[in-house]
Every structure is written in C-alpha cells, then in structure tokens.
Amino acid sequence: MQKVYIYLENGIFLEANSFGADTTAVGKLVYNNSTFGQQEIITDPSNNGLFINFTAAEIGNTGANIVDMESSKAHAKGIIVRNYHDFYSNYRADMSLKDFLIEQNVVGICDIDTRFLTKIVREEGSMMMIASTQISSKDELAKKLSEAKKYDEINFVKESSTKESYIHKSGVWNHETGEYNKAQMSDKKVLVIDYGVKKSFLNELVELGFEVEVVPASTKSEDIINSFKAGKISGVVLSSGAGNPNILTNEIAEIKILIDANIPMLAVGLGHYLLALASGAKVDKIKSIKYGSHPIRGEKTVEICSINGDFKISEDIKNIADVTHIKVFNDTAAALKYKNKNEISSEFTPTSNSSICKEFAQMAK
C-alpha cells in the first residue's frame, strides 16, 4: 500500500497507509460512529470539507454503488479507518470502497489508531488537518495547512447548491421491487431551498405525498412568496448543508422575509440553524460533537437519528419556540416548533413517518 502522511492543526504528525486517491487534501477532522453507510456519508453535502474518522473498526465490507449516492459527487475530503477490507459482500454493491474513493478523488487512510484521533477530537475539539500521498515532509504539510482557509470561513452553500431548479422524481427504496419508488402526481408542492440537500431526504418528502421542487439557495424570497400566494406551492423546506451558519448573511436575510410571510416551513440540519438565526437567536460553536447516530427523545419515543454539525442554538430560543425533541447525550434541543408560526425545525434529518414530517404535512395542506 502507498503511504499517506497526516499533519494536524495541533502539530501532531502521523504516517499511515492509503487506500484512496493519490492526492493532497485539507479539511476539518471529525469522528463518526456510523457502522455502515460510508458511501452515503461521503457523498452527503453536509459533510463537505471534512475528514471523517470512523470509530467502527472494520470498514469496506459493504462496498459501494452509484444509485445510493446522496448527491452527484463525493463531498468529504477523506475518510480514516482502522481496518479496511477490500473484499465486500453486498448484493447491491458494484465496486469496492477503495475504487469508489479513487473514482471520486477522496483520500482514504487506513492502518491507523482511530481511537487516538477520536480522543484528540473529544478533548481538543474538531480541528483542521492535511493528508497527502504526495508530500512526506512535516514542515511542508504544516506550511500548506497554515495557508489553507479555515473550515468555518468557507461558504460551502455556494459550492453545494443546485444552479438550476428541478423536480425530484424518486421516493424511498422499495425492498420488494428492488428499486426506488417513483414520485406520484400530487396537488401539494413544496420548494426545497438547497443549501446542500441530500437525496434520501428528498425521497422522504416525496413519500409524504409532496411534489418536490429543489431550487438554488440564491432564490429570492419575494418569488417564493408570490408562488405561495398564487397557490402554486404549499410550503418551504430549508435544507441541510455544510459549514458555519453564522457567515451565511444573505441566506439569513432571505429567510427573515419568508418568516414575515408566515409560509409553512420545515428546516433541517443547516436550515435548522439558519431559521434560528433569522428568528433572532444565536448559534454557537460546540467544541466537540460526535457525527453520526444520536439518540433523540421526543414526547413519547426515543429515536436514533443522524446529526452532522458542531453548532448549537442558544437557550433563549425557548422564548420564541417550544422544544419538541432533545438530544439524550447532552439534553440540548434537537427539534423546535416556533410559537404562533407555521415553522418547525430539527437538527437531524427526519423520516417521512416521523412526527416532524407528519406535522409539516398537516401545515402544508
């Protein structure tokens, strides 16, 4: 195997083996506890700019395919695993994870102590790093990392958002037919403002019975309001995405206009934070958070949901919104229903059979 050299923002220099692209990449180091779905994680726009350190020890045995990609390309800068298995056993896979990484130009790092990296992130917080199969000099890697733009300074929405609007035409995966359900004709239409939306969430909205139109993040609120007043749409979805919500001033300004129009809104992931900022709350950086599966407690049930983001909404949000779901790990708000507004939001991506999506479907009649 080819060697890959790693330099962390805190000065730690490491050497490991490469099973991905022959390249040099800079990104933010986080850790993720998901045991499967690596391909979906790599192609989720919410993970743009990240090096994802998987805590599961054995990675690669499910392979990869094209149809389950969350977007048209990979967004993660690289993945880090303890043990990589090139042999895969999955009837739906058509390539190895290694071949997928090489095809998508993503760094793959293996034969490294992922527990050590996880401990660093837990104790010191997520940090920038550089990994290269082409540069072995610690000093040169340190120089390149110091010259690179910080993750929280990058506007990933500009990169990830669709350039043109389109109708999403597939629902969730159907195990009986062996394919994704097709969208049906519907008299209820929602606009999804694309800050970095993933395909599986669009599938869930279709499964709810909506016609789903995805529009660029640059879409003007006045145009959306006019469509709503004309009866062309029933509601708006603020999608997930990557990066620091506090720097997205244009997007926040447009959402403020939508709030004043009282259009039914569902906000998830990055959209959850943007809606809070547009409503006057503060969104603060968390030193360290686990990406991947989190137990979320609702009114009657506890669900395991995926959360990608290291921000939290300030406690004063409770003055304008009711907390409907709580993260069990730290008792912080995971979902909100805004008072006297047709607005609900969640830090995680809800499924079509969740109480959040069902409530939005009732709001957007």
Secondary structure, DSSP 8 states (H G I E B T S, - for coil): --EEEEEETTS-EEEEEE-S-SSEEEEEEEEE--SS-HHHHHH-GGGTTEEEEE-SSEE-TT-B-STT-SSSS---SEEE-SEE------TT--B-HHHHHHHHT-EEEESS-HHHHHHHHHHH--EEEEEESS---HHHHHHHHHHS--GGG--HHHHHS-SS-EEE-EEEEETTTTEEEE----S-EEEEEESS--HHHHHHHHHTT-EEEEEETT--HHHHHHHHHTTS-SEEEE----S-GGG-HHHHHHHHHHHHHT--EEEETHHHHHHHHHTT--EEE-S---BEEEEEE-SS-EEEEEE---EEE-GGGGGTEEEEEEETTT--EEEEEETTSSEEEESS---TTSHHHHHHHHHT-
